[in-house]
Amino acid sequence: MTTAQIFSDTRCTLGEGPLWHPERQQLFWFDILSMQLLTVVDGEQRHWQFDECVSAAGWVDHDTLILASASALWRFDIKSGEQEYLIALEADNPVTRSNDGRADPWGGFWIGTMGYNCEPGAGAIYRYYRGALRKLVPNVTISNAICFAPDRSCAYYTDTAKGRILRQPLNADDGWPEGKPQLFVDLSGQDFGPDGAVVDADGNLWNAQWGASRVACYTADGGFKTALPVPAKQASCPAFGGADLTTLFVTTAAEGDDAPEAGQTYLFKSDVAGQREHQVLL
C-alpha cells in the first residue's frame, strides 16, 4: 500500500471532498475553487459546473446527493444535474464558504465552513439533521477532518490552523455531541497541517496532511501507525472506496504549486478496508 497511482490527472486548484457512492460504485470529488463536482463513469471523466464554490457531499439514494456550497445545502440529482434548495449555510456571510463535510452514522450531515482567505475564526462546524441545521463548533479558521468511529462513539474534526485533531463523544441514540471534545492527535508543532480525514473499519483514522506529501494513519488511541507518501505536496482528503472498500483515494491541490503532480487525484490499493459511507436521511 505504499505506491500511489493516478486516478485522475486533472489538476484541481483545490481538490477536496472525495465520496465513494456505495450503490453506484462511483467516486465523486470537488475542485472547490473551480466550482466543480467531478466523477468518472466507465473510464470517462465528467464534471458539473456551479456558480459558487462547492466542497462536500453525502449520498441520499442511488441518484441523489446532498451537496454543500458556499451559501446552502442542496439536494442534487446526479442524472439531471438539477439542484433543489434545502437550507441556507451562512448565506448572509460573504466572507465564508463551505469546506470539509461527511455523513454521520445516524443519517445526519456534518459540514464545516471557513473564510475564503482563511480569516481567523470566521468559520464553524454544523450538523444537518432531520431538516434542521445546528451549529456545533464556532470560531473555526479552517474546518477539516470530519469523520466518525465505526462504533458510533465519537466524531473527529480539526481546525487546520491550530493543528490539533479532536475527538468529540457522541450520544448513542441520535448522534449529537455529548460532553467536551478531547485531544486525539496534536500536530500543532509540525510544519504541515492536518486536513481531511476518514476512519477505516477497524477504527484507525487516516489524515491527509497539507504540506507533508502524505496521508498518515493513527490508531483509535491516537498513536501513529503508518504514513503513505502522496506525490503532490498538498494532500487534502482521503476516502475509501472500490468494490471491497480497500482502495484509498486521495485528493490534492495545485493552488500555489506549479508541480505537474499537484492537484491530481490518487489511489492506493491496500488490504485495509474502509467503512461504507453513511447514507444521509432527508
N, C-alpha and C positions, 0 to 999 in steps of 0.2 A: 504493500500500500504506500510505497514511497515515491512513486513516479507519477507525476501529473500528465494527463493527456488533455489536448484541446477539445472541448465540447463545441464551442463556438468561437470563431476567430474575429467576430465583430468587436471592435474596440469601443466598449461602453465608456462614456465620460465618467459616469458613476454607476457602475453595475451594482445591483442590490436585490434583496428580497426573493431569492430563489425559492420556488414552491413546486414540489413534486405532487401532481394531482394523481391520487391513487387509483381512481376509477378510469381515468383517461390514459394512465401510464405516460405522462407528458410533463416536461419541465416548463415552467413559466418563470421569467425573471424580468427585472426592470433596468432601464437606464434612466435614472431619476432626472438628471439634468437635460437629457434629450426628450423627456416627457413621453417615453415609450414603454410599452409592455411587449416582451419578446417571447417567442416559443419556437420549437422545432417540431414539424409534423412530417413524418415519412422522409426524414433526412433533409427537409427543406425548411430554412428559417423564415419565419414570418414575424410581423410586428403590427401593433396598433399604435397610432399617434394620438396624443391627447393635447389639450390646450393649457394644461398646467402640469406641474410635477406629479408623478405617480410613483409609489415606492414599495408597497407591500400588498399581499393578497392572501386570502384563505379560500378553500373550496367549499361551496354550498351544496352543489349536486353535480351531476355529470357535465352539465353545460353552463354552470353558473359559478362565478367567483364573487367574493366580497373584495372590493378594491379600495385602497386608501389613496387619496390625492391631497394636494396642498390645502384644500378647503372643505373636504367632505369624505364620507364613506359612501360607496356606491354598490349596487348590485350590477354585475357586469355579465352580459350574455356572450359567451365565447363564440357561438355560431354567427350571431348577427353583429357583434361589436357594439350593441346598444347598452347605454348606461341608464340605471334608474337610481335616483337620489334616495339615500337612506337617512342621513343625518349630517349636520354641519360638524366640521372639525376645525376649530379655531379660524372659522371663515372670516371673522371680523379682525383678524390679526395679520396684516400683510408682511410681517417680519418672519413668520414661521411657515414651515411646510411639514408634511408627514415624513417619517423616516422608517425605522425598523418596526416590524409587526409580525404576529403569528397567532394562530388559533389555539385556544386552550382546550383541555380535555372535557369541559362542560359545554362546549359549543359557543363559547364567547370568543371575542377577537380583541387582542391587545394591540394597541398602536401607539407609537411614540412620535413626538414632534420635535423640531429643532429650528433654530434660526437659519435662514439662508446663508448667513455669514458666520454661523456658529456663535451668535450673540450669547454671552454668558447667562445661563438660567432662563433663557427665553422659551424653552420647550417643556414638555411634560409627557407622562405616560398615562394612557387611558385604557379602559376596558369597555367594549361594546357588548352588551348582553341583554337579551330579551327586549330589544328595541330602544334601549337607553344607553347613553354614553356617560361614563363616570370617570372623573379624574382620579388617578391613583397616586401618582408621584409628581409633585410640582417642581419647578425650578431646575429643570434638566437642560444641560447645554447640548449634548449630542446623545440622543436616546438610541440604545442598541442592546443586542444580546438577549432579546426577549425569547424565552423558551421554557419548557416545562418538564419536570421529572416524570418518568413513566409511572411512578406510584402515586401521582397526583399530590404529593406532599408539598410541593413548592413551585414557584416560578423563579426564573433568574432574569436579571437585567443589569445594565450598566449605564453610567454616564461616561462615555469615552474620554471626555475631558478630564475626569477625575481618576480614571484608570482602575477602578475597583468594581469587580463583578459581585453583585449582591444576590443573596438567596432570600426570597420572600415566602414565608409559610402561607399556605392557603387553607381555607375551610374545605373540608372534605365533601360537604353537601352541595355547595354552589360555586366554589372556586374563588370567592372573594378573599383578598388579603386578610390575614389574621396575625396580629402582633407586628412587631417591628422587623424590618429586613436585617439580615445578618451578613457579615463579610464572608464571601466564598473564596475569591482569589484576589489578592492585592497586586496589581501591576502598575501602581502609581509611580514607582521609581524607575520604570523602564523608558526607553526612548521610542516606544511604539504604543499604540492604543488598542484596547480590546474593542472589537467591532461586533458584527453579527455572530450569533451562536445557535447551536442546535444540540439536543440531548439524544444520545443513542438509546437503544432498547435496554441496555444494561445500566443506564443512569450516568454514563460519562458525558461530560459537556465538551463540545468541540467549538472552539472560538477562533474566528478569523481575526488576525492581528495586523491592523493597518500600520504599514511601515516596516513590518518584520518579515515579509515574504513567507508567511506560514499560517497554517491552522494548527493550533495547539489543543491537546486533549487533556482534560482534568478529570480525575475520579470524583465520585459523589461526595467525598470528604474534602475536596479542593486540592488534592495532591496532583502535581504534574505527572503525566503518564507518557506522552509522546508528542511529537510535532511532525507535520507534513510540510515539506518545502513547496511553496507556490511560486511559479515562475515570475509572476508580477509582484511588485513590492507592496501594492496597496490591496491586500486581500480584504474583502468586505463582508461576505456572508456565506456560510455553508448550508447545505441541505442534503439529506439522504434521499435517495430515490432508486430507480431501477426496479425490475420485476421482483427482486427479493430484498430490496431496500439496502443493498450493500454497495451502492455507488454513492460516493460523496462528491457533490457538485460544489464548486466554489466560484462566486462572482468576484470581480476585481474592478479597479477604477483606473482610467487613464488621465484623469484630471491632474494637471501639473506633472505628468510623467510621459515623456516622449518615447520611452522604450517600446518596441513593437509588441511585446507580450503584454503590456499594460492594457487593462480593460477587457481582456478576453475572459471567457468563462471556461473553467477547467473541471476535470473529473478525476477522481481516484477510484480504482477498483479495489475492493477490500474484502475481508472476512468479518467485518464489523457490520452489524445490522442496525439500521435506524428505526425510529418509531414511524408508524403510519401517521401522516399529517392528520390532525384532528379536523373534523367536519364542523363548519360554522352553521349554527342553527339560527335562521332568520324568522 
